[in-house]
Amino acid sequence: MRNTAFFNENWTFTKEGVSEQVTIPHTWNAIDGQGTSNYYRGTCTYEKDFAKPEMKDGDEVYLEFRGANSSATVEVNGKELMTHDGGYSTFRVNITEVLADDNHVKVSVDNAPNDRVYPQRADFTFYGGIYRDVYLIVVNENHFDLDSYGSKGFMITPNLDGHKAVIDFKTYSVGNADKIVVSVDGVGETELNIVEENGKQVATGSITIEGVHRWDGLDDPYLYSATASIYKNGEVVDEVSDRFGCREYSFDPQKGFFLNGRSYPLHGVSRHQDRKDMGNALTTKEHDEDMDLILEMGANSIRLAHYQHDQYFYDLCDEKGIIAWAEIPFITVFMPNGRENTISQMKELISQNYNHASIICWAISNEITLEGVTDELMDNHKVLNDLIHEMDPKRVSAMANLFLLETDSPLVQLPDIRGYNLYYGWYVGEVEDNDEWFDDFHREHPDTVIGLTEYGADSVITKQSPKPVKGDYTESYMSVYHEHMLEMFSTRPYLWGTYVWNMFEFAAAGRDEAGDPGKNHKGLITFDRKQKKDAFYIYKAWWSDEPFIHLCGRRYHDRVEDNTEIKVYSNQKSVTLYVDGKEVGTVNGEHVFKFEVPISGVHTIKAVSGDLTDEMEIAKTNEPNPDYFADPLKVKNWFDEDASESELDDDYLSVNSTMGEIKASPEGAALLQRMMAAQSDKTGMAKGAKIPAAMQKMIDRQPLKKLMAQGGMEVSDEMIAQLNAALQKIKKVK
């Protein structure tokens, strides 16, 4: 029988000639990948001595790696056995032929830049290392295939028909089995029909379940257990087990997502796998904590971005009833030399995750059109789309499209379901532009299934403001942004799913924002999972049935205003506020409850709804706390009025003029063109990238000063003065 043992202990890790003892999971970028764009990317080695495992005649031995980023070459006893390209999937190495009594394994792992293994350009850190578990497997010579894209060699396909389900089984094995039997706990067993294909045994068969118990999302994530057994000479010589769920789902372009025949809007979050000071080298403890936090907020779906996640986390999705989006890291920029890598990564993703009830789609790519759409890119996507339907006719193909991609692009229309990543209200435009974008899309494409696969706003948890504005990195703005988005979703039932970017802050070594470099700050929870931002609770107010009440702004302690807004999030219908023990009022409503409170000193604020309470302290100050602002200039933006604004001649252009007003003048358009050319190397947009007409219309409505700040430019008083001096010489076109 198969024997599988952990192989995580006693590795010698060597980086640039310096060695240390480590235990797997391990990454060499746990620290430097979270604060600098110059984190180490290169080749490091992991080595280990081990004794020959106990074996019977004919047994074979494999090493199984659940994740080594991004390319790994395995040598045993000095002989190179294989190289695997792709840092997020399981791969195995047959080491039987080179085994001795005493053995030495060396794994060279390389996360250096190249032009053939995805990902290479993306807004997250590419941690190097063997960062998931390693196993040593001893199997009989007659065994389920361990060489087929890291799969178990056991595929389970439920087919539902009312209260009945026919479960199809397919196994892949090597050797010469006498028979292969599949049993389902509590149901029965069946012997499969074996045929020879390409030197391997392929076996098929089915079991019917009467009165099937459906896997029904969060309400009832019921799983069946199945075991496949290989018999030789009357004995079971190898077994594999897996779980499966019986469910049906569909998409309606008018009514959204349906699970088992009922409307089931997908309230989703996106998740990156890494964590502060750990990188991506997680244990089950961290995976469990992430899932618990997501469930606490009330989400019922997760976009597992931007790569294949740990099998343990997909298992958690199955167990908890989470609907999952699975994807490969075909992202940002198309690499012609990476075509075969996209194919192999998709084959691994589907082969290794086929049996998961939680997964509804295989996503081809994410924002891959940053540098435009070429014939090669389009063909690569067609190959992957066809591959998905060939390997798994039961699920749908999907894509997450860059907001710059025109809605009538052939690439948008290729997969079965469509998603867009929109950041109106953060990178461009206003938050209300999201409403207009979806209304326009749905009016022009009423028969198209559409979802929102990314949206969000950055906030550093120390940053606060009584007058939050887009681009200020405050927790306050993040909250009002997400308040609007949730309201918007509630009136557009055709959205099949929405996915917050992101549930957790994550490492993005190329970023340096708001005085906290190396991170993407769009997470609703901090990188270390220790602090929930206020926006976390507005989602809980909409999505969770667990009674709660939450006072917003507890980190906005020092307040300069004479009258301050106290905001409460809750899923209750009525909230009463107390200041220093005295009742100041009751507000009835849903989700968001606001109170205006005069302040003069240090005050205790208490919110009450039935037996639920929350309490915080605030204090009146004379000067704004500079720690609350990402840029000291932001203090002046709201606290001190800029007298120079009143001196501008409104008949002439200024930084307060909209982009449309400036472009209407030839001199103004030329000035903008010079500015954009000077800034092109500092933006995320490729040179020559086409901006869709709908987005250009939104941009043209924005004042130049606001767009400059939102675009990441360092907007100093001197720059504003210089621009105004130039623009005030150009008369507005009436």
Secondary structure by P-SEA (a helix, b strand, c coil): cbbbbbcccbbbbbcccbbbbbccccccccccccccccccbbbbbbbbccccccccccbbbbbbbcccccbbbbbcccccccccccccbbbbbbccccccccbbbbbbbbcccccccccccccccccccccbbbbbbbbccccccccccccccbbbbbbbcccbbbbbbbbbbcccccbbbbbccccbbbbbbbbbcccbbbbbccccccccccccccccbbbbbbbbbbbccccccbbbbbbbbbbcccccccccccccccccccbbbbbbcccccccccccaaaaaaaaaaaaaacccccccccccccaaaaaaaaaabbbbbbbccccccccccaaaaaaaaaaaaaaaccccccccccccccccccccccaaaaaaaaaaaaaaaaaccccbbbbbccccccccccccccccbbbbbccccccccccaaaaaaaaaaaaacccbbbbbccccccccccccccccccccccaaaaaaaaaaaaaaaaaccccccccccccbbbbccccccccccccccccccccccccccaaaaaaaacccccccccccccccccccccbbbbbbbccccbbbbbcccccccccccccbbbbbbbbccbbbbbbbcccccccbbbbbbccccccccccccccccccccccccccccccccccccccccccccaaaaaaaaaaaaaacccccccccccccaaaaaaaaaccaaaaaaaacccccaaaaaaaaaaaaaccccc
